[in-house]
C-alpha cells in the first residue's frame, strides 16, 4: 500500500478538524438547549420530576427541590420511592409505577400521594403523569408535574368535619326540639285537665252553697219535729233517719266549700 501524500494528509487533517468543530458546535447547541429547557422547568410554578425505569430521579426542577428541601444534586440519581416517599406508601406507589411501565395498568394521569421532605414533614402532592418512551415506543420512565395541595386538602378536611359537626348539631337540636315539644304538649294536657278540674270544683262549690241553706232549713225543721214527736209515735224513727242524713249531707257540703276556699288563689 502506498503512503498518502502530504496533500492527502493535510486534507484529512482539515476534515477531522471540521468534524471536531461541528461536534463542538452540536455539543454547544445541545448544552444551550438543555439550559433553556431547564430554565423553562425552573420557572414553572409546579414540581417537575422525571423518573427512569429503575425508579431513579433523572430530572427535577427548582420548585420540586423547594418542596422537598433538597438541592438538585442530592435528588438526581437517587431512588424516588426509597428517599422521598413516606414508608407507609412506598410499596403502593412503587407497584403503581412499575405496573405502568410494564403495561399491566392504564396510565394514571392524576394521582395524589404524600412526599417526605428533608425536615421529615409530609406534603400532599397532586401529580399529573405521562410516560416517557424510546424510539421504539417502549416506556422508559415517567415525567410528572406535581402541585402542592397540602393546605387545600387540610382545608377540605376541616370543611368536611365542620359539615359533619353541623349535621350532628342539627340532629341534636331537632331531637331537643321534639323532646321539648312533647314536654310542652304534656304540660298543656295537664293544664287543660287542671283547668277542667278547677271548673268542676267551682261548679261543685257553687252548687254546695246553693244546697246548704235549704238543707239547713230542712235539718232544723226535722230536728224540731223529732224533738216534739213522742217516742211512742212510729214516725219518730223516720224523722231520726231524715235528721241524720241531713246532718251527713250538711257535713259533706261544708267539706266541699272548705276545699273550694283552699284551692282559690
Residue frames as qw, qx, qy, qz and C-alpha x, y, z in Angstrom:
[[0.000, 0.891, 0.453, 0.000, 0.00, 0.00, 0.00],
 [0.421, 0.462, -0.020, 0.780, 1.38, 3.42, -0.98],
 [0.269, -0.400, -0.455, 0.749, 1.84, 6.10, 1.60],
 [0.159, 0.886, 0.436, -0.001, -0.62, 9.04, 1.48],
 [0.448, 0.470, 0.028, 0.760, 0.81, 12.17, 0.04],
 [0.199, -0.146, -0.378, 0.892, 1.30, 15.33, 2.02],
 [0.316, -0.128, -0.229, -0.912, -1.68, 16.89, 0.32],
 [0.619, -0.313, -0.657, -0.293, -3.89, 13.92, 1.28],
 [0.483, -0.281, -0.629, 0.540, -2.73, 14.10, 4.91],
 [0.022, -0.060, -0.159, 0.985, -3.36, 17.80, 5.06],
 [0.463, -0.208, -0.423, -0.750, -6.85, 17.31, 3.56],
 [0.622, -0.320, -0.714, 0.009, -7.62, 14.57, 6.07],
 [0.330, -0.207, -0.498, 0.775, -6.50, 16.73, 8.96],
 [0.193, -0.052, -0.073, -0.977, -8.72, 19.52, 7.73],
 [0.579, -0.279, -0.599, -0.477, -11.67, 17.12, 7.51],
 [0.565, -0.317, -0.681, 0.342, -11.07, 15.92, 11.09],
 [0.150, -0.123, -0.298, 0.935, -10.78, 19.48, 12.32],
 [0.368, -0.162, -0.308, -0.862, -14.02, 20.34, 10.55],
 [0.634, -0.325, -0.677, -0.188, -15.76, 17.32, 12.08],
 [0.448, -0.258, -0.585, 0.625, -14.39, 18.21, 15.52],
 [0.050, 0.011, 0.082, -0.995, -15.60, 21.77, 15.13],
 [0.518, -0.247, -0.478, -0.665, -19.03, 20.55, 14.04],
 [0.608, -0.314, -0.714, 0.147, -19.13, 18.20, 17.04],
 [0.263, -0.189, -0.436, 0.840, -18.27, 21.02, 19.41],
 [0.258, -0.097, -0.165, -0.947, -20.92, 23.20, 17.79],
 [0.611, -0.301, -0.619, -0.391, -23.52, 20.47, 18.19],
 [0.532, -0.283, -0.657, 0.453, -22.45, 19.92, 21.78],
 [0.079, -0.079, -0.225, 0.968, -22.73, 23.62, 22.46],
 [0.439, -0.189, -0.359, -0.801, -26.16, 23.75, 20.85],
 [0.639, -0.314, -0.699, -0.071, -27.25, 20.75, 22.91],
 [0.383, -0.219, -0.541, 0.716, -25.93, 22.37, 26.08],
 [0.131, -0.022, 0.009, -0.991, -27.77, 25.59, 25.27],
 [0.559, -0.257, -0.537, -0.577, -30.97, 23.70, 24.57],
 [0.591, -0.314, -0.701, 0.245, -30.66, 21.81, 27.87],
 [0.212, -0.153, -0.376, 0.889, -30.04, 25.04, 29.75],
 [0.315, -0.116, -0.216, -0.917, -33.00, 26.67, 28.05],
 [0.625, -0.302, -0.656, -0.296, -35.20, 23.67, 28.83],
 [0.492, -0.272, -0.637, 0.528, -34.02, 23.75, 32.44],
 [0.013, 0.015, 0.151, -0.988, -34.86, 27.46, 32.64],
 [0.511, -0.229, -0.424, -0.712, -38.36, 26.71, 31.40],
 [0.654, -0.306, -0.690, 0.052, -38.70, 23.97, 34.01],
 [0.384, -0.153, -0.507, 0.756, -37.36, 26.18, 36.79],
 [0.178, -0.063, 0.044, -0.981, -39.87, 28.99, 36.19],
 [0.503, -0.338, -0.687, -0.401, -42.78, 26.54, 36.35],
 [0.401, -0.477, 0.313, -0.717, -44.96, 27.01, 39.42],
 [0.940, -0.198, 0.074, -0.268, -45.25, 23.25, 39.95],
 [0.490, -0.502, 0.697, 0.152, -42.77, 20.48, 40.66],
 [0.788, 0.475, -0.297, -0.254, -41.48, 18.59, 37.60],
 [0.510, -0.472, 0.719, -0.018, -39.89, 15.19, 38.20],
 [0.754, 0.387, -0.452, -0.280, -38.66, 12.59, 35.72],
 [0.649, -0.396, 0.632, -0.148, -38.05, 9.00, 36.87],
 [0.358, 0.415, -0.758, -0.355, -36.34, 6.26, 34.83],
 [0.828, -0.074, -0.441, -0.337, -37.27, 2.59, 34.59],
 [0.566, 0.020, -0.697, 0.440, -35.18, 1.83, 37.70],
 [0.417, -0.786, -0.456, 0.032, -37.18, 4.28, 39.82],
 [0.523, -0.311, -0.078, 0.790, -34.33, 6.82, 39.93],
 [0.146, 0.908, 0.202, -0.335, -34.81, 10.55, 39.56],
 [0.647, 0.214, 0.329, 0.653, -33.27, 11.81, 36.30],
 [0.120, 0.415, 0.152, 0.889, -34.61, 15.36, 36.40],
 [0.253, -0.714, -0.592, 0.273, -36.16, 17.72, 38.90],
 [0.199, 0.706, 0.131, 0.667, -36.85, 21.44, 38.63],
 [0.123, 0.325, -0.427, 0.835, -36.37, 24.21, 41.15],
 [0.604, -0.355, 0.028, -0.713, -39.93, 24.05, 42.51],
 [0.905, -0.128, -0.400, -0.071, -39.54, 20.33, 43.14],
 [0.561, 0.167, -0.517, 0.624, -36.33, 20.97, 45.07],
 [0.190, -0.380, 0.255, -0.868, -38.07, 23.68, 47.11],
 [0.798, -0.311, -0.157, -0.492, -40.89, 21.32, 48.08],
 [0.909, -0.073, -0.378, 0.161, -38.51, 18.50, 49.05],
 [0.430, -0.883, 0.190, 0.010, -36.00, 20.80, 50.72],
 [0.789, -0.211, 0.384, 0.430, -33.02, 19.22, 48.86],
 [0.115, 0.674, -0.415, -0.600, -30.62, 20.69, 46.29],
 [0.793, 0.435, -0.216, -0.368, -30.80, 19.16, 42.83],
 [0.403, 0.499, -0.764, 0.062, -27.57, 17.18, 43.19],
 [0.220, -0.176, 0.854, -0.438, -28.97, 15.35, 46.24],
 [0.711, 0.274, 0.361, -0.538, -32.10, 14.30, 44.36],
 [0.706, 0.543, -0.345, -0.295, -30.97, 13.31, 40.85],
 [0.445, 0.396, -0.800, 0.075, -29.74, 9.72, 40.72],
 [0.192, -0.124, 0.818, -0.527, -31.47, 8.63, 43.95],
 [0.125, -0.349, -0.912, -0.177, -34.44, 6.26, 44.24],
 [0.296, -0.382, -0.127, -0.866, -37.61, 8.30, 44.32],
 [0.738, -0.413, -0.432, -0.313, -39.52, 5.70, 46.31],
 [0.758, -0.232, -0.458, 0.402, -36.88, 4.95, 48.96],
 [0.405, -0.045, -0.231, 0.883, -35.81, 8.52, 49.70],
 [0.105, -0.066, -0.041, -0.991, -38.72, 10.87, 49.02],
 [0.598, -0.346, -0.458, -0.560, -41.87, 8.98, 50.00],
 [0.542, -0.445, 0.495, -0.514, -43.20, 8.11, 53.49],
 [0.067, -0.242, 0.968, 0.017, -42.54, 4.46, 54.27],
 [0.489, 0.264, 0.718, -0.420, -46.23, 3.56, 54.56],
 [0.641, 0.647, 0.158, -0.382, -46.94, 4.43, 50.89],
 [0.064, -0.611, 0.667, 0.422, -43.66, 3.39, 49.22],
 [0.325, 0.002, 0.926, 0.192, -44.68, -0.08, 48.09],
 [0.434, 0.652, 0.579, -0.226, -48.08, 1.02, 46.83],
 [0.273, 0.865, -0.137, -0.398, -46.66, 3.88, 44.72],
 [0.159, -0.486, 0.787, 0.344, -43.76, 1.69, 43.53],
 [0.447, 0.232, 0.863, 0.041, -46.24, -1.01, 42.43],
 [0.429, 0.794, 0.331, -0.276, -48.34, 1.52, 40.51],
 [0.073, 0.802, -0.416, -0.422, -45.23, 2.95, 38.82],
 [0.175, -0.323, 0.879, 0.303, -43.84, -0.36, 37.59],
 [0.478, 0.438, 0.753, -0.112, -47.30, -1.54, 36.56],
 [0.368, 0.845, 0.049, -0.385, -47.49, 1.49, 34.29],
 [0.025, 0.668, -0.644, -0.371, -44.08, 0.77, 32.75],
 [0.282, -0.084, 0.946, 0.135, -44.89, -2.89, 32.16],
 [0.364, -0.045, -0.528, -0.766, -48.25, -2.09, 30.59],
 [0.229, -0.283, -0.920, 0.147, -50.16, -4.02, 33.26],
 [0.028, -0.682, -0.544, 0.487, -52.10, -0.90, 34.23],
 [0.302, 0.798, 0.346, 0.389, -53.58, 2.01, 32.36],
 [0.361, 0.247, -0.201, 0.876, -51.68, 5.27, 32.73],
 [0.277, -0.750, -0.533, 0.276, -52.91, 7.24, 35.73],
 [0.304, 0.637, 0.113, 0.700, -52.95, 10.84, 34.60],
 [0.272, -0.685, 0.181, -0.651, -53.94, 12.17, 38.01],
 [0.773, -0.219, -0.553, 0.221, -52.60, 10.74, 41.27],
 [0.249, -0.808, 0.197, -0.496, -52.33, 12.15, 44.78],
 [0.864, -0.248, -0.357, 0.255, -49.84, 10.99, 47.40],
 [0.381, -0.911, 0.122, 0.096, -47.64, 12.43, 50.16],
 [0.683, 0.492, -0.339, 0.420, -43.91, 13.12, 49.73],
 [0.711, -0.598, -0.169, 0.329, -41.34, 13.23, 52.52],
 [0.233, 0.921, -0.166, 0.263, -39.28, 16.42, 52.83],
 [0.526, 0.394, -0.555, 0.510, -35.80, 16.78, 54.22],
 [0.216, -0.407, 0.466, -0.755, -37.20, 18.03, 57.55],
 [0.012, 0.114, 0.968, -0.221, -39.41, 14.97, 57.89],
 [0.433, 0.354, 0.299, -0.773, -42.60, 16.86, 57.06],
 [0.377, 0.309, 0.831, 0.270, -45.12, 15.31, 54.72],
 [0.267, 0.404, -0.091, -0.870, -46.58, 17.35, 51.87],
 [0.619, 0.395, 0.672, -0.096, -49.50, 16.15, 49.76],
 [0.014, 0.411, -0.501, -0.762, -48.80, 16.43, 46.02],
 [0.722, 0.488, 0.397, -0.290, -51.30, 16.08, 43.19],
 [0.330, -0.358, 0.670, 0.560, -49.43, 14.59, 40.24],
 [0.724, 0.589, 0.050, -0.356, -50.15, 14.69, 36.51],
 [0.581, -0.366, 0.672, 0.278, -48.19, 11.89, 34.84],
 [0.716, 0.610, -0.184, -0.285, -47.02, 10.99, 31.35],
 [0.910, -0.120, 0.308, 0.250, -44.92, 8.07, 30.10],
 [0.072, 0.770, -0.504, -0.385, -41.52, 8.65, 28.50],
 [0.929, 0.226, 0.292, -0.006, -40.89, 6.30, 25.53],
 [0.423, -0.417, 0.554, 0.583, -37.84, 5.41, 23.47],
 [0.250, 0.375, -0.496, -0.742, -37.63, 5.47, 19.67],
 [0.203, -0.078, -0.941, -0.258, -39.37, 2.09, 19.53],
 [0.517, -0.441, -0.262, -0.685, -42.27, 3.31, 21.66],
 [0.687, -0.275, -0.638, 0.213, -41.30, 1.32, 24.74],
 [0.389, -0.893, -0.050, -0.222, -41.83, 3.05, 28.14],
 [0.646, 0.263, -0.429, 0.574, -38.53, 4.07, 29.74],
 [0.250, -0.175, -0.516, 0.800, -39.85, 6.16, 32.62],
 [0.040, -0.816, -0.573, -0.063, -42.28, 8.87, 33.59],
 [0.198, 0.176, -0.110, 0.958, -42.33, 12.63, 33.74],
 [0.266, -0.681, -0.680, 0.048, -44.74, 14.23, 36.19],
 [0.006, 0.467, -0.104, 0.878, -45.86, 17.69, 37.21],
 [0.452, -0.453, -0.731, 0.236, -46.95, 17.99, 40.81],
 [0.155, -0.650, -0.015, -0.743, -48.85, 20.68, 42.68],
 [0.198, -0.018, -0.755, 0.625, -48.55, 21.02, 46.46],
 [0.445, -0.477, -0.412, -0.636, -52.17, 20.73, 47.64],
 [0.386, -0.129, -0.765, 0.500, -51.43, 20.18, 51.34],
 [0.109, 0.133, 0.360, -0.917, -53.24, 23.30, 52.55],
 [0.536, -0.002, -0.352, -0.767, -56.16, 22.70, 50.21],
 [0.600, -0.137, -0.785, -0.069, -56.56, 19.12, 51.45],
 [0.232, -0.167, -0.670, 0.685, -56.37, 20.30, 55.07],
 [0.291, 0.090, 0.088, -0.948, -58.99, 22.97, 54.34],
 [0.614, -0.054, -0.563, -0.550, -61.25, 20.42, 52.64],
 [0.504, -0.159, -0.815, 0.236, -60.85, 18.05, 55.59],
 [0.040, -0.158, -0.494, 0.854, -61.64, 20.86, 58.04],
 [0.448, 0.041, -0.183, -0.874, -64.69, 21.80, 55.95],
 [0.603, -0.105, -0.745, -0.264, -65.83, 18.18, 55.87],
 [0.354, -0.204, -0.758, 0.508, -65.53, 17.90, 59.65],
 [0.153, 0.116, 0.233, -0.953, -67.37, 21.20, 60.06],
 [0.564, -0.043, -0.445, -0.694, -70.22, 19.88, 57.88],
 [0.566, -0.168, -0.805, 0.057, -70.33, 16.69, 59.96],
 [0.176, -0.180, -0.593, 0.765, -70.40, 18.72, 63.20],
 [0.330, 0.062, -0.038, -0.941, -73.16, 20.94, 61.78],
 [0.613, -0.106, -0.634, -0.460, -75.19, 17.91, 60.72],
 [0.472, -0.199, -0.787, 0.343, -74.72, 16.32, 64.14],
 [0.000, 0.148, 0.388, -0.910, -75.67, 19.58, 65.87],
 [0.458, -0.022, -0.301, -0.836, -78.74, 19.89, 63.65],
 [0.613, -0.184, -0.749, -0.170, -79.83, 16.36, 64.56],
 [0.335, -0.213, -0.680, 0.617, -79.27, 17.04, 68.27],
 [0.167, 0.088, 0.136, -0.972, -81.19, 20.31, 68.02],
 [0.556, -0.103, -0.510, -0.648, -84.06, 18.58, 66.21],
 [0.554, -0.225, -0.791, 0.132, -84.16, 15.89, 68.90],
 [0.163, -0.187, -0.513, 0.822, -84.18, 18.53, 71.67],
 [0.339, 0.009, -0.131, -0.932, -86.97, 20.45, 69.93],
 [0.610, -0.179, -0.672, -0.380, -89.02, 17.25, 69.61],
 [0.452, -0.228, -0.743, 0.437, -88.42, 16.46, 73.27],
 [0.005, 0.160, 0.321, -0.933, -89.37, 19.97, 74.40],
 [0.447, -0.071, -0.377, -0.808, -92.43, 19.93, 72.13],
 [0.594, -0.247, -0.758, -0.105, -93.57, 16.65, 73.68],
 [0.310, -0.235, -0.617, 0.684, -92.98, 18.06, 77.16],
 [0.189, 0.083, 0.050, -0.977, -94.99, 21.18, 76.29],
 [0.539, -0.153, -0.596, -0.576, -97.75, 19.02, 74.83],
 [0.529, -0.288, -0.769, 0.215, -97.86, 17.00, 78.05],
 [0.141, -0.204, -0.417, 0.875, -97.83, 20.17, 80.17],
 [0.329, -0.044, -0.250, -0.909, -100.62, 21.55, 78.03],
 [0.578, -0.270, -0.720, -0.275, -102.69, 18.42, 78.63],
 [0.425, -0.297, -0.665, 0.537, -102.04, 18.70, 82.35],
 [0.022, 0.107, 0.151, -0.983, -103.00, 22.37, 82.31],
 [0.468, -0.164, -0.465, -0.733, -106.22, 21.64, 80.43],
 [0.587, -0.311, -0.747, 0.026, -107.04, 18.87, 82.90],
 [0.292, -0.234, -0.514, 0.772, -106.24, 21.15, 85.82],
 [0.217, -0.002, -0.083, -0.973, -108.48, 23.87, 84.35],
 [0.557, -0.241, -0.633, -0.481, -111.24, 21.33, 83.85],
 [0.529, -0.333, -0.712, 0.321, -110.95, 20.09, 87.41],
 [0.124, -0.149, -0.309, 0.931, -110.85, 23.66, 88.69],
 [0.373, -0.125, -0.310, -0.865, -114.00, 24.46, 86.73],
 [0.614, -0.314, -0.703, -0.176, -115.71, 21.39, 88.13],
 [0.410, -0.247, -0.597, 0.644, -114.59, 22.44, 91.59],
 [0.092, 0.028, 0.082, -0.992, -116.06, 25.90, 91.13],
 [0.531, -0.218, -0.504, -0.645, -119.32, 24.42, 89.91],
 [0.603, -0.299, -0.725, 0.142, -119.41, 21.97, 92.79],
 [0.256, -0.160, -0.452, 0.839, -118.67, 24.77, 95.25],
 [0.282, -0.076, -0.125, -0.948, -121.40, 26.93, 93.83],
 [0.629, -0.264, -0.620, -0.389, -123.88, 24.03, 93.97],
 [0.509, -0.228, -0.693, 0.457, -122.81, 23.30, 97.55],
 [0.004, -0.062, -0.265, 0.962, -123.54, 26.90, 98.51],
 [0.472, -0.135, -0.343, -0.801, -126.92, 26.69, 96.81],
 [0.678, -0.245, -0.675, -0.156, -127.79, 23.46, 98.65],
 [0.348, 0.010, -0.678, 0.648, -126.50, 24.38, 102.10],
 [0.260, -0.093, 0.241, -0.931, -129.18, 26.91, 103.04],
 [0.740, -0.129, -0.298, -0.589, -132.20, 24.73, 102.08],
 [0.708, -0.020, -0.690, 0.148, -130.53, 21.75, 103.71],
 [0.144, 0.107, -0.574, 0.799, -130.00, 23.74, 106.92],
 [0.517, -0.118, 0.053, -0.846, -133.69, 24.64, 106.90],
 [0.805, -0.055, -0.506, -0.304, -134.68, 21.01, 106.31],
 [0.550, 0.052, -0.711, 0.436, -132.37, 19.84, 109.09],
 [0.077, -0.145, 0.435, -0.886, -133.64, 22.49, 111.51],
 [0.666, -0.108, -0.064, -0.736, -137.32, 21.71, 110.96],
 [0.789, 0.006, -0.608, -0.086, -136.67, 17.97, 111.07],
 [0.334, 0.109, -0.698, 0.624, -134.90, 18.36, 114.43],
 [0.335, -0.124, 0.293, -0.887, -137.82, 20.33, 115.86],
 [0.791, -0.046, -0.299, -0.532, -140.31, 17.75, 114.65],
 [0.677, 0.087, -0.706, 0.187, -138.14, 14.94, 116.05],
 [0.123, 0.128, -0.627, 0.758, -137.88, 16.61, 119.44],
 [0.479, -0.041, 0.217, -0.850, -141.68, 17.20, 119.65],
 [0.758, 0.027, -0.512, -0.404, -142.67, 13.76, 118.47],
 [0.730, -0.460, 0.400, -0.309, -143.40, 11.30, 121.30],
 [0.101, -0.443, 0.883, 0.119, -141.28, 8.24, 121.49],
 [0.546, 0.206, 0.783, -0.215, -144.33, 6.09, 121.08],
 [0.572, 0.683, 0.005, -0.454, -145.01, 7.63, 117.67],
 [0.858, 0.099, 0.422, 0.274, -143.90, 5.20, 114.91],
 [0.511, 0.816, 0.074, 0.260, -142.87, 8.18, 112.69],
 [0.370, -0.886, 0.259, 0.106, -140.21, 9.26, 115.20],
 [0.738, -0.247, 0.496, 0.384, -137.71, 6.73, 113.84],
 [0.587, 0.579, 0.385, 0.415, -138.17, 8.05, 110.30],
 [0.009, -0.991, 0.011, -0.133, -137.63, 11.61, 111.45],
 [0.604, -0.657, 0.379, 0.244, -134.40, 10.46, 113.12],
 [0.734, 0.141, 0.487, 0.453, -133.18, 8.92, 109.85],
 [0.348, 0.839, 0.248, 0.337, -134.02, 12.10, 107.92],
 [0.283, -0.948, 0.145, 0.012, -132.21, 14.19, 110.53],
 [0.708, -0.409, 0.451, 0.359, -129.08, 12.00, 110.40],
 [0.644, 0.389, 0.457, 0.473, -128.96, 12.09, 106.58],
 [0.132, 0.955, 0.144, 0.224, -129.47, 15.86, 106.59],
 [0.462, -0.822, 0.287, 0.165, -126.57, 16.23, 109.02],
 [0.744, -0.096, 0.497, 0.436, -124.37, 13.98, 106.82],
 [0.490, 0.673, 0.362, 0.420, -125.19, 15.98, 103.71],
 [0.112, -0.990, 0.007, -0.081, -124.50, 19.24, 105.54],
 [0.621, -0.603, 0.390, 0.313, -121.11, 17.94, 106.65],
 [0.692, 0.207, 0.496, 0.482, -120.23, 16.88, 103.07],
 [0.282, 0.867, 0.258, 0.321, -121.27, 20.23, 101.69],
 [0.344, -0.920, 0.160, 0.096, -119.17, 22.01, 104.31],
 [0.707, -0.299, 0.468, 0.438, -116.15, 19.94, 103.24],
 [0.563, 0.528, 0.439, 0.459, -116.73, 20.83, 99.57],
 [0.034, 0.977, 0.101, 0.183, -116.96, 24.54, 100.43],
 [0.546, -0.750, 0.291, 0.234, -113.81, 24.32, 102.53],
 [0.715, -0.002, 0.493, 0.496, -111.86, 22.61, 99.71],
 [0.391, 0.767, 0.342, 0.375, -113.04, 25.27, 97.29],
 [0.203, -0.977, 0.066, -0.012, -111.70, 28.02, 99.58],
 [0.659, -0.519, 0.419, 0.348, -108.33, 26.30, 99.96],
 [0.654, 0.231, 0.517, 0.502, -107.93, 25.91, 96.16],
 [0.229, 0.936, 0.237, 0.124, -108.88, 29.51, 95.42],
 [0.577, 0.346, -0.159, 0.723, -105.87, 31.81, 94.74]]
